[in-house]
Amino acid sequence: MKRTSSSSPRGVTLVEAMAALAVFSIGIVGTLQMSIHASSQNGMASRETTATKLGRDVVESFERLPFDHAYFSTVTTTRTPASEDFTDITYEPETVRAFTPDTPAGERPLLGAAPAIFTSEGGGTRFEVYWRVSNDGAGITDGAGVFHPQAKRIAVMVRYRNPVGPMRQLNFWAVKFNPIVLGGVNLQEI
């Protein structure tokens, strides 16, 4: 009987093993980068959720305050809610009010959850809450010549730092209707 010898080698060469290791390494690096990116996006989503909670809390608090509250006394006259720069806090700083979570002793807190959000969910992220008020153009004038607007439009702006870029800002809107104008109060009696 004749024995035949196979001339093809058995097993894997060093070049093949190195090529397989390189492909595997590229896959692992891609997976790690995807994980880092997902973690960054989760952090951004968390900050945006916190900013949304703050903005909604401020809007809900404003809805509970009376129309003539001091928070709504500083009104812009040069910008309207229809203008693009109405929600830009760098314009007319005197007509932009800033919120701080500290409540002076003896005063009722403006916001319910906001101070807790600032401290527990902030996690080192600084949230800035501002608002700007504009009178609605419609309204009535009383017997003394005082104009009473039909409503006030309030833009609530929440800004926070984006770790990989510029500050981000979310805008919320509230409308306060004047009970004097809408309630049919006789302005001669005021």
Secondary structure by P-SEA (a helix, b strand, c coil): cbbbbbcccccccaaaaaaaaaaaaaaaaaaaaaaaaaaaaaaaaaaaaaaaaaaaaaaaaaaacccccccccccccccccccccccccccccccbbbbbccccccccccccaaaaaaccccccbbbbbbbbbbcccccccccccbbbbcbbbbbbbbbbbcccccbbbbbbbbbbbccccccccccccc
